[in-house]
Amino acid sequence: MSESTERPGPAPDPDAWERACAEDLAAENARRRRASGQGHVPGSAAEELRKLVDAVAEKVAAFELPPAAQAAQGAVQQIISQAKAAVEPVIERNPEVFDHLASAGTELLAAYRAAVHRQEARWTRGEPAREPREGREGPGPDGGSERIDLD
């Protein structure tokens, strides 16, 4: 090429391909959700709990069971209706409680995943377990148990 056709310009974006792929994937996932009817935005945790209880009650009522098992189905339906009657007033009075519980559960799950990921990484690298703190008796040579002083 000649120097007259080469134009200095801005440097190409190294993340352009990654962003384009992520956008395409997000668009495809949205299209599939719309096609399958799952495109609704979830409501609050209280609304979702109410929907879950209703869906479980509908599924239990729809079971085709032999006559011997219908008594058990009646008992299950009664338990579900009692649970629904107990939860419904709490949902009505304190819907934000369920949002907080859902957030707390999400945070606990994230903490658990981080701990497990760190431990698995250590195991795969073949690192030994950390030494116990001074003044405590740690695991024995087999690594199977730890003595806890209760006195």
C-alpha positions as CSV (number, residue, x, y, z in Angstrom):
1,M,0.0,0.0,0.0
2,S,1.1,3.5,-0.5
3,E,1.4,6.0,2.2
4,S,-1.4,8.1,0.7
5,T,-4.0,5.4,1.3
6,E,-3.0,4.6,4.9
7,R,-4.8,6.9,7.3
8,P,-3.8,7.2,10.9
9,G,-6.9,7.0,13.0
10,P,-8.0,5.9,16.4
11,A,-6.7,2.6,17.7
12,P,-9.2,-0.2,17.3
13,D,-11.1,-1.1,20.5
14,P,-9.8,-4.4,21.8
15,D,-13.1,-5.2,23.6
16,A,-15.4,-4.5,20.6
17,W,-15.8,-8.1,19.6
18,E,-16.6,-9.1,23.2
19,R,-19.2,-6.4,23.6
20,A,-20.8,-7.2,20.2
21,C,-21.1,-10.9,21.2
22,A,-22.6,-10.0,24.6
23,E,-25.1,-7.7,22.9
24,D,-26.1,-10.4,20.4
25,L,-26.4,-13.0,23.2
26,A,-28.6,-10.7,25.3
27,A,-30.8,-9.9,22.3
28,E,-31.2,-13.7,21.5
29,N,-32.0,-14.5,25.1
30,A,-34.6,-11.7,25.2
31,R,-36.1,-13.0,21.9
32,R,-36.3,-16.6,23.3
33,R,-37.9,-15.4,26.5
34,R,-40.6,-13.5,24.5
35,A,-41.2,-16.5,22.3
36,S,-41.6,-18.8,25.3
37,G,-43.8,-16.4,27.3
38,Q,-41.2,-15.8,30.0
39,G,-40.6,-12.2,29.1
40,H,-42.4,-10.8,32.2
41,V,-40.5,-8.8,34.7
42,P,-40.6,-10.5,38.1
43,G,-42.5,-8.6,40.8
44,S,-41.5,-8.2,44.3
45,A,-40.5,-11.2,46.4
46,A,-43.9,-11.2,48.1
47,E,-45.7,-11.3,44.7
48,E,-43.5,-14.1,43.5
49,L,-44.1,-16.1,46.7
50,R,-47.9,-15.7,46.2
51,K,-47.5,-16.9,42.6
52,L,-45.5,-19.9,43.8
53,V,-48.0,-20.9,46.4
54,D,-50.8,-20.6,43.8
55,A,-48.9,-22.6,41.2
56,V,-48.2,-25.4,43.7
57,A,-51.8,-25.5,44.8
58,E,-52.9,-25.8,41.2
59,K,-50.4,-28.6,40.4
60,V,-51.5,-30.6,43.4
61,A,-55.1,-30.2,42.5
62,A,-54.4,-31.3,39.0
63,F,-52.8,-34.6,39.9
64,E,-54.7,-37.7,38.7
65,L,-54.2,-40.2,41.5
66,P,-55.6,-43.6,42.3
67,P,-58.4,-43.7,44.9
68,A,-56.0,-44.9,47.6
69,A,-53.8,-41.8,47.2
70,Q,-56.6,-39.3,47.0
71,A,-56.8,-39.1,50.8
72,A,-53.2,-38.1,50.9
73,Q,-53.8,-35.5,48.1
74,G,-56.6,-34.1,50.2
75,A,-54.3,-33.8,53.2
76,V,-51.6,-32.1,51.0
77,Q,-54.2,-29.6,49.7
78,Q,-55.3,-28.9,53.2
79,I,-51.7,-28.2,54.3
80,I,-51.1,-26.0,51.3
81,S,-54.3,-24.0,52.0
82,Q,-53.2,-23.6,55.7
83,A,-49.8,-22.4,54.6
84,K,-51.4,-20.0,52.2
85,A,-53.7,-18.7,54.9
86,A,-50.7,-18.2,57.3
87,V,-48.5,-16.5,54.7
88,E,-51.1,-14.2,53.1
89,P,-51.5,-11.8,56.1
90,V,-47.8,-11.5,56.5
91,I,-47.4,-10.7,52.8
92,E,-50.2,-8.1,53.1
93,R,-48.7,-6.4,56.2
94,N,-45.0,-6.6,55.4
95,P,-44.3,-7.2,51.7
96,E,-40.8,-5.6,52.1
97,V,-39.8,-8.4,54.5
98,F,-39.7,-10.9,51.6
99,D,-37.6,-8.5,49.5
100,H,-35.1,-8.3,52.4
101,L,-35.1,-12.1,52.9
102,A,-34.5,-12.6,49.1
103,S,-31.7,-10.1,49.2
104,A,-30.1,-11.8,52.2
105,G,-30.4,-15.2,50.6
106,T,-28.7,-13.9,47.5
107,E,-25.9,-12.4,49.6
108,L,-25.4,-15.7,51.5
109,L,-25.3,-17.6,48.3
110,A,-22.7,-15.3,46.8
111,A,-20.6,-15.6,50.0
112,Y,-20.9,-19.4,49.9
113,R,-19.9,-19.5,46.2
114,A,-16.9,-17.4,46.9
115,A,-15.8,-19.6,49.8
116,V,-16.2,-22.8,47.7
117,H,-14.5,-21.3,44.7
118,R,-11.5,-20.3,46.8
119,Q,-11.3,-23.7,48.5
120,E,-11.6,-25.6,45.2
121,A,-8.9,-23.4,43.6
122,R,-6.6,-24.3,46.6
123,W,-7.4,-28.0,46.3
124,T,-6.7,-28.1,42.5
125,R,-3.3,-26.3,43.1
126,G,-2.5,-29.0,45.7
127,E,-1.9,-26.5,48.5
128,P,-1.9,-27.8,52.0
129,A,-4.6,-26.7,54.4
130,R,-3.8,-23.7,56.5
131,E,-2.0,-24.2,59.8
132,P,-4.2,-23.9,62.9
133,R,-3.9,-20.7,65.0
134,E,-1.5,-20.8,67.9
135,G,-3.0,-22.1,71.1
136,R,-5.5,-24.4,69.4
137,E,-5.2,-28.0,68.5
138,G,-5.8,-28.5,64.8
139,P,-6.6,-31.5,62.7
140,G,-4.5,-34.5,63.3
141,P,-2.1,-35.9,60.7
142,D,-4.9,-37.6,58.8
143,G,-6.8,-34.2,58.6
144,G,-10.0,-35.8,59.6
145,S,-10.9,-34.4,63.0
146,E,-10.2,-31.5,65.3
147,R,-10.2,-31.6,69.1
148,I,-12.4,-28.9,70.6
149,D,-11.8,-28.0,74.3
150,L,-15.1,-27.4,76.0
151,D,-13.8,-26.7,79.5
